[in-house]
Amino acid sequence: MKLILALLFFCSFAGAEESKTLAVAFGKGRPPYSFSERGNSRGIEVDLALEILKRLGYKVRSQVMSPYRIEAEAKHGNTFDVVVGVPRGGDGAGHFYSKPFVAYENYLIALRSRKIGAKKISDLSGLRVGAWHNAWKDLGKDFNRVFSPKANGRLPDNYREFVRQEDQVRALWAGDVDTLVMDRYIFGWFRMTLASQVNTAVDVDVFDLFPVVNHSYVAFRDAKLRLAFDKELERLRQSGEYDSIVRIYVGERLAAMFKSGPKSH
């Protein structure tokens, strides 16, 4: 009888432990937000999500997948309990979205030695501007008007788009473009990681010309877990631990550069 009770207790305990393990999906190929390094998931979104879930008492069984697949999992899948770093979707039908998780904020960045001044998008018409692929669609109507393709399908001569954002940053240091349009943390990441190859320590000027802020979110299959996650996320922000995790990936200098305050959302 004692043996049976012991077995029942063990099975009950094991089941409780298993229920504390969450299947979590992260994206890949988006440094410094979410990427794979030597088979491990790393990044701002990864570290934040893991820290919050740990504080809530959960263990994590994670999987990394492409940005396209991760969005599909958040909207339609039922394989994962938590999907990290996705656009906002609608609540209901087993999918519940967090409050804004990480903000993507784009700035115009130029080497200070170039003495470039820019107060509005039209000031860029005489400058060589580098951006990511199809950025002219994403940066508002003023940017679209100046840099969208011409009737023949060609981009303006002073506007260049890059498939890899690492190449975009290299082009700034090489003098191939006068300015970059780039997310603040992506710029900080490549400024740090390319420092051994390029002199990225030179001063830069930053221009806030793009008011629109995009956010990533975390999708949950359980509404109560979503609420608990949101509360812990706010605690991280208030305590300064959120910013500490960000600085791991962008450095103290860049974090201070953009410390003037968040954009209006």
C-alpha positions as CSV (number, residue, x, y, z in Angstrom):
1,M,0.0,0.0,0.0
2,K,2.8,2.4,0.9
3,L,4.5,1.6,-2.5
4,I,1.3,2.4,-4.3
5,L,0.9,5.7,-2.5
6,A,4.5,6.5,-3.2
7,L,4.0,5.8,-6.9
8,L,0.9,7.9,-7.0
9,F,2.7,10.8,-5.3
10,F,5.6,10.5,-7.7
11,C,3.3,10.5,-10.8
12,S,1.4,13.5,-9.4
13,F,4.6,15.4,-8.7
14,A,6.0,14.5,-12.2
15,G,2.8,15.7,-13.8
16,A,3.0,19.0,-11.9
17,E,6.6,19.5,-13.0
18,E,5.7,18.8,-16.6
19,S,2.9,21.4,-16.4
20,K,5.5,23.9,-15.4
21,T,7.4,23.5,-18.6
22,L,6.4,25.7,-21.5
23,A,7.0,25.2,-25.2
24,V,8.4,28.5,-26.4
25,A,9.2,29.7,-30.0
26,F,11.7,32.3,-30.9
27,G,12.7,33.8,-34.2
28,K,16.1,33.6,-35.8
29,G,18.2,35.8,-38.0
30,R,17.2,39.1,-36.2
31,P,20.1,40.2,-34.2
32,P,20.2,41.7,-31.6
33,Y,16.5,40.9,-31.0
34,S,16.5,37.1,-31.6
35,F,19.1,34.9,-33.2
36,S,21.0,31.6,-32.8
37,E,24.6,31.4,-31.7
38,R,26.3,28.0,-31.4
39,G,22.9,26.3,-31.2
40,N,21.6,28.6,-28.5
41,S,18.9,31.3,-28.7
42,R,20.2,34.8,-27.8
43,G,19.0,38.3,-28.1
44,I,17.0,41.1,-26.3
45,E,13.7,39.4,-26.9
46,V,15.0,36.0,-25.9
47,D,16.7,37.2,-22.7
48,L,13.7,39.3,-21.6
49,A,11.2,36.5,-22.2
50,L,13.3,33.8,-20.5
51,E,13.9,36.0,-17.5
52,I,10.2,36.8,-17.1
53,L,9.1,33.2,-17.5
54,K,11.7,32.0,-15.0
55,R,10.4,34.5,-12.4
56,L,6.9,33.2,-13.0
57,G,8.2,29.7,-12.1
58,Y,8.3,28.1,-15.5
59,K,10.9,26.0,-17.3
60,V,11.2,26.5,-21.0
61,R,11.6,24.1,-23.9
62,S,12.5,26.3,-26.8
63,Q,12.7,26.1,-30.6
64,V,14.0,28.7,-33.1
65,M,12.3,29.2,-36.4
66,S,12.1,31.7,-39.3
67,P,10.2,35.0,-38.9
68,Y,7.6,33.8,-41.4
69,R,6.9,30.6,-39.6
70,I,6.8,32.2,-36.2
71,E,4.1,34.7,-37.3
72,A,2.0,31.8,-38.6
73,E,2.5,29.9,-35.3
74,A,1.3,32.9,-33.3
75,K,-1.8,33.3,-35.4
76,H,-2.8,29.8,-36.2
77,G,-0.6,27.2,-34.5
78,N,-1.2,25.2,-31.3
79,T,2.2,23.6,-30.9
80,F,3.7,26.3,-28.6
81,D,2.5,27.8,-25.4
82,V,4.4,31.0,-26.0
83,V,5.5,32.6,-29.3
84,V,8.0,35.5,-28.8
85,G,8.6,38.5,-31.0
86,V,5.6,38.7,-33.4
87,P,3.3,41.5,-34.7
88,R,0.1,42.2,-32.7
89,G,-2.8,39.9,-33.6
90,G,-6.3,39.6,-32.3
91,D,-7.1,38.0,-28.9
92,G,-9.4,34.9,-28.8
93,A,-9.6,31.4,-30.1
94,G,-6.6,30.3,-27.9
95,H,-4.3,33.2,-28.9
96,F,-3.7,36.1,-26.5
97,Y,-1.2,38.9,-27.0
98,S,1.0,40.7,-24.5
99,K,1.3,44.4,-24.1
100,P,4.1,46.0,-26.4
101,F,7.2,43.9,-25.7
102,V,10.1,45.6,-27.6
103,A,9.9,48.8,-29.6
104,Y,11.6,49.1,-33.0
105,E,12.6,52.7,-33.5
106,N,14.2,53.9,-36.7
107,Y,16.6,56.9,-36.9
108,L,18.7,58.6,-39.5
109,I,22.4,58.1,-38.6
110,A,25.4,59.9,-40.0
111,L,29.1,60.3,-39.2
112,R,29.6,63.5,-37.2
113,S,32.5,64.4,-39.4
114,R,30.2,64.8,-42.4
115,K,28.4,67.7,-40.5
116,I,25.1,66.7,-41.9
117,G,21.9,68.5,-40.7
118,A,18.5,67.1,-41.2
119,K,15.2,68.2,-39.7
120,K,12.8,66.7,-42.2
121,I,12.7,64.0,-44.9
122,S,13.0,66.4,-47.7
123,D,16.4,67.4,-46.4
124,L,17.6,64.0,-47.5
125,S,17.1,64.6,-51.2
126,G,20.7,65.7,-51.8
127,L,22.2,62.9,-49.6
128,R,23.2,59.3,-50.3
129,V,20.8,57.3,-48.1
130,G,21.1,53.6,-47.2
131,A,18.3,51.5,-45.9
132,W,17.0,48.0,-45.8
133,H,15.2,46.2,-48.6
134,N,11.8,47.9,-49.4
135,A,12.3,50.4,-46.6
136,W,10.6,53.0,-48.8
137,K,7.3,51.2,-48.1
138,D,7.7,51.2,-44.3
139,L,8.9,54.7,-43.2
140,G,5.8,56.9,-43.8
141,K,4.4,58.9,-46.7
142,D,7.1,61.6,-46.7
143,F,9.9,59.0,-47.1
144,N,7.8,57.1,-49.7
145,R,7.3,60.3,-51.7
146,V,11.1,61.1,-51.9
147,F,12.5,57.6,-52.2
148,S,9.9,55.3,-53.9
149,P,10.9,53.8,-57.3
150,K,10.5,55.9,-60.4
151,A,8.1,55.1,-63.2
152,N,10.7,52.8,-64.7
153,G,11.0,50.8,-61.5
154,R,14.4,52.1,-60.5
155,L,15.1,53.6,-57.1
156,P,16.4,57.2,-57.0
157,D,20.1,57.5,-57.7
158,N,20.9,58.7,-54.1
159,Y,19.0,55.9,-52.4
160,R,20.4,52.4,-51.9
161,E,18.8,49.4,-50.3
162,F,20.7,46.5,-48.7
163,V,19.5,42.9,-48.3
164,R,21.9,42.5,-45.3
165,Q,21.8,45.2,-42.6
166,E,25.4,44.4,-41.8
167,D,26.4,45.6,-45.3
168,Q,24.3,48.7,-44.7
169,V,26.4,49.6,-41.6
170,R,29.7,48.8,-43.4
171,A,28.7,51.2,-46.2
172,L,28.4,54.1,-43.7
173,W,31.9,53.5,-42.3
174,A,33.3,53.1,-45.9
175,G,31.8,56.3,-47.0
176,D,29.6,54.6,-49.7
177,V,26.5,56.3,-48.2
178,D,26.1,59.6,-46.3
179,T,23.4,58.4,-43.9
180,L,21.7,55.2,-42.7
181,V,18.1,54.7,-41.8
182,M,18.1,51.9,-39.2
183,D,16.6,50.7,-36.0
184,R,18.5,52.0,-33.0
185,Y,19.4,48.6,-31.5
186,I,20.3,47.0,-34.8
187,F,22.7,49.8,-35.4
188,G,24.2,49.4,-31.9
189,W,24.6,45.7,-32.4
190,F,26.6,46.0,-35.6
191,R,28.6,48.9,-34.2
192,M,29.8,46.6,-31.5
193,T,30.2,43.4,-33.5
194,L,32.1,45.1,-36.3
195,A,34.4,47.0,-34.1
196,S,37.3,44.5,-34.6
197,Q,37.1,45.0,-38.3
198,V,36.1,48.7,-38.8
199,N,36.8,51.8,-36.7
200,T,33.2,52.1,-35.5
201,A,34.2,54.2,-32.5
202,V,34.0,57.5,-34.4
203,D,31.2,59.8,-33.3
204,V,27.8,59.8,-35.1
205,D,24.9,62.1,-35.2
206,V,21.4,60.8,-34.8
207,F,18.3,62.4,-36.3
208,D,14.7,61.5,-35.2
209,L,12.8,61.9,-38.4
210,F,10.5,58.9,-38.2
211,P,7.6,59.2,-35.7
212,V,6.1,55.7,-36.3
213,V,7.2,53.1,-33.7
214,N,6.6,49.4,-34.4
215,H,6.4,46.9,-31.6
216,S,6.9,43.2,-31.2
217,Y,4.6,41.2,-28.9
218,V,4.4,37.8,-27.2
219,A,1.6,35.5,-28.1
220,F,0.1,33.0,-25.5
221,R,-2.3,30.2,-25.6
222,D,-3.4,30.9,-22.0
223,A,-4.9,34.3,-21.1
224,K,-3.9,34.1,-17.4
225,L,-0.3,33.5,-18.3
226,R,-0.4,36.5,-20.6
227,L,-1.6,38.7,-17.7
228,A,1.1,37.4,-15.4
229,F,3.7,38.0,-18.1
230,D,2.6,41.6,-18.6
231,K,2.8,42.4,-14.9
232,E,6.3,41.0,-14.7
233,L,7.3,42.8,-17.9
234,E,6.3,46.1,-16.3
235,R,8.3,45.3,-13.1
236,L,11.4,44.8,-15.3
237,R,10.9,48.1,-16.9
238,Q,10.3,49.9,-13.6
239,S,13.4,48.3,-11.9
240,G,15.8,49.2,-14.8
241,E,16.5,45.5,-15.4
242,Y,14.9,45.8,-18.9
243,D,17.4,48.4,-19.9
244,S,20.3,46.3,-18.4
245,I,19.4,43.4,-20.7
246,V,19.3,45.8,-23.7
247,R,22.7,47.2,-22.9
248,I,24.2,43.7,-23.2
249,Y,23.5,43.8,-26.9
250,V,23.9,47.5,-27.8
251,G,26.5,48.8,-25.3
252,E,26.4,51.6,-22.8
253,R,27.3,54.3,-25.3
254,L,24.4,53.6,-27.7
255,A,21.9,53.2,-24.8
256,A,22.9,56.7,-23.6
257,M,22.7,58.1,-27.1
258,F,19.0,57.3,-27.4
259,K,18.2,58.1,-23.8
260,S,16.4,61.4,-24.6
261,G,13.1,59.5,-24.2
262,P,10.8,57.3,-26.2
263,K,9.0,58.4,-29.3
264,S,5.2,58.8,-29.1
265,H,3.7,55.5,-30.0
